[in-house]
Amino acid sequence: EGIIGLATAADRFDYERNLKFGTYATYWITNSIRQCFHAAATGCMRVPTNYHQIKGNYQKLVKEHYKETGGEALPMDAAAAELGLTPNRLEFILRSTEPLVSLDAPVPNGLLPTQAGKSGNSDNPGEALLVNTIKSSELLPEEQVEMSLLRQCLENAMATELSPHERDILRLRHGLDDGVSRSAREVCDLLGSVSVSDVRKSENSAFRKLRSPYSVH
């Protein structure tokens, strides 16, 4: 990285400005090495160089405030005002310059001991990994396959056992097509030619047919 900085200095040096090449090259060499360390600190995420400079200035302010006040924390608003930034902007910069953490990193306290060691490259089978502590609203691949098979069985049973009217009632009542469940009154408003009692009667009849041991699933 130092050689790259030296090459950059040689390309950009202008002797007509009456500057010493050594002083000029020192800046570019130092800057190139600093950027290398910054890139290593944030992993594969590339962030603007001035973000790291702002973070360094912020850390310096925190240390000075800590020494002056005897251990009191520096408020984010005060630090942002001192750096000429908004609090939201400063928080964004601080988050952007945090080092990346591997999903296979062990969790010190073992937040999920029952699932620990199921994934990742941990050598300790009883060690919980960070990937096991992250909640997701999406289904696991095996759960998606199971849901797909169940939906296929339901569609086959409805097509075989139910009348078109009963299928429409179940689809609207339980949101089988759009995921939106509806009350009996809402189903009546959509269909227009049935009453609430008819909807409930057709729904109960459909459930009896699907639950029958003689139905085709």
URRAUR-V875277 format. One record per residue. N is the residue number from 1. SS is DSSP state (helix for helix, strand for strand, loop for the rest). PHI is phi in degrees with one decimal (999 if undefined). NEAR is the number of other ideal C-beta (glycine too) atoms within 10 Angstrom. Layout:
((N,SS,PHI,NEAR) (N,SS,PHI,NEAR))
This chain:
((1,loop,999,14) (2,helix,-65.7,13) (3,helix,-65.9,9) (4,helix,-63.2,14) (5,helix,-63.6,21) (6,helix,-65.4,15) (7,helix,-65.2,14) (8,helix,-63.4,16) (9,helix,-62.8,20) (10,helix,-65.4,12) (11,helix,-72.2,8) (12,helix,-97.1,10) (13,loop,-67.9,14) (14,loop,-120.7,8) (15,helix,-66.7,8) (16,helix,-71.7,5) (17,helix,-86.8,7) (18,loop,59.2,6) (19,loop,-105.0,11) (20,loop,-77.4,9) (21,helix,-63.4,11) (22,helix,-61.5,8) (23,helix,-66.7,9) (24,helix,-65.2,17) (25,helix,-68.8,19) (26,helix,-58.8,14) (27,helix,-63.0,12) (28,helix,-70.7,20) (29,helix,-65.8,19) (30,helix,-62.2,12) (31,helix,-64.5,15) (32,helix,-66.0,18) (33,helix,-68.0,14) (34,helix,-63.3,16) (35,helix,-63.2,16) (36,helix,-63.6,14) (37,helix,-67.3,10) (38,helix,-64.0,19) (39,helix,-64.1,16) (40,helix,-68.6,9) (41,helix,-70.7,15) (42,loop,-99.8,16) (43,loop,68.3,12) (44,loop,-81.6,6) (45,loop,-86.5,12) (46,loop,-97.5,10) (47,loop,-120.2,15) (48,loop,-56.8,12) (49,helix,-61.6,13) (50,helix,-66.4,9) (51,helix,-62.3,16) (52,helix,-68.1,20) (53,helix,-65.1,14) (54,helix,-64.5,20) (55,helix,-63.5,20) (56,helix,-63.3,13) (57,helix,-65.0,13) (58,helix,-64.5,21) (59,helix,-63.0,12) (60,helix,-65.2,10) (61,helix,-62.8,15) (62,helix,-63.3,13) (63,helix,-64.9,11) (64,helix,-64.4,11) (65,helix,-65.3,17) (66,helix,-63.0,13) (67,helix,-70.7,9) (68,helix,-72.0,9) (69,helix,-98.1,10) (70,loop,77.5,6) (71,loop,113.9,7) (72,loop,-77.4,9) (73,loop,-76.3,10) (74,loop,-83.8,17) (75,loop,-61.3,11) (76,helix,-63.1,14) (77,helix,-63.2,11) (78,helix,-67.2,12) (79,helix,-64.8,20) (80,helix,-64.3,18) (81,helix,-64.9,13) (82,helix,-67.0,14) (83,helix,-90.8,16) (84,loop,75.6,9) (85,loop,-127.7,16) (86,loop,-82.9,12) (87,helix,-57.4,14) (88,helix,-64.8,10) (89,helix,-65.8,13) (90,helix,-65.5,21) (91,helix,-62.8,13) (92,helix,-63.5,13) (93,helix,-65.9,21) (94,helix,-65.2,16) (95,helix,-67.1,8) (96,helix,-68.4,15) (97,loop,-98.0,20) (98,loop,-73.0,12) (99,loop,-67.3,9) (100,loop,-74.2,10) (101,loop,-115.6,9) (102,loop,-70.4,12) (103,loop,-66.2,13) (104,loop,-90.4,12) (105,loop,-69.3,12) (106,strand,-71.5,16) (107,loop,-94.1,16) (108,loop,-56.9,8) (109,loop,-89.9,7) (110,loop,62.6,15) (111,loop,-67.1,13) (112,loop,-128.5,15) (113,loop,-63.6,13) (114,loop,-75.7,8) (115,loop,-109.2,13) (116,loop,-64.9,21) (117,loop,78.8,17) (118,loop,-82.1,13) (119,loop,-142.1,12) (120,loop,90.6,18) (121,loop,-113.9,7) (122,loop,-66.8,16) (123,loop,-82.3,8) (124,loop,-97.4,10) (125,loop,-65.1,8) (126,loop,-97.7,9) (127,loop,-100.7,15) (128,loop,-77.7,23) (129,strand,-109.2,25) (130,helix,-60.3,16) (131,helix,-60.4,16) (132,helix,-81.2,19) (133,helix,-99.7,15) (134,loop,-90.7,8) (135,loop,-85.8,4) (136,loop,-135.6,6) (137,loop,-82.0,4) (138,loop,-85.4,7) (139,loop,-75.5,11) (140,loop,-68.9,9) (141,helix,-54.3,8) (142,helix,-68.1,8) (143,helix,-69.6,10) (144,helix,-64.3,11) (145,helix,-64.1,11) (146,helix,-62.8,12) (147,helix,-64.4,11) (148,helix,-64.5,10) (149,helix,-66.7,10) (150,helix,-63.8,11) (151,helix,-65.2,11) (152,helix,-64.6,10) (153,helix,-64.1,12) (154,helix,-64.0,14) (155,helix,-63.7,12) (156,helix,-63.9,12) (157,helix,-66.6,17) (158,helix,-66.7,20) (159,helix,-68.6,11) (160,helix,-88.8,12) (161,helix,-96.9,19) (162,loop,-104.4,20) (163,loop,-81.1,13) (164,helix,-55.7,9) (165,helix,-64.5,13) (166,helix,-67.5,20) (167,helix,-63.0,17) (168,helix,-62.4,17) (169,helix,-62.0,25) (170,helix,-64.8,19) (171,helix,-62.4,15) (172,helix,-75.3,23) (173,helix,-64.4,19) (174,helix,-112.1,13) (175,loop,61.5,12) (176,loop,-68.3,16) (177,loop,-97.4,9) (178,loop,-117.2,9) (179,loop,77.1,7) (180,loop,-110.8,10) (181,loop,-77.9,11) (182,loop,-130.2,17) (183,loop,-76.9,12) (184,helix,-62.1,18) (185,helix,-64.9,11) (186,helix,-66.1,14) (187,helix,-64.6,22) (188,helix,-62.2,18) (189,helix,-63.8,9) (190,helix,-74.6,11) (191,helix,-80.1,15) (192,loop,82.9,6) (193,loop,-117.5,6) (194,loop,-130.1,17) (195,loop,-101.6,12) (196,helix,-62.9,12) (197,helix,-64.8,10) (198,helix,-64.8,16) (199,helix,-63.0,21) (200,helix,-66.2,14) (201,helix,-65.6,14) (202,helix,-67.4,22) (203,helix,-65.8,18) (204,helix,-63.7,12) (205,helix,-65.0,15) (206,helix,-64.7,20) (207,helix,-64.4,13) (208,helix,-62.9,11) (209,helix,-67.1,17) (210,helix,-70.1,17) (211,helix,-84.7,10) (212,loop,-65.8,11) (213,loop,-65.2,5) (214,loop,-96.6,6) (215,loop,-75.7,14) (216,loop,-93.0,10) (217,loop,-112.8,11))
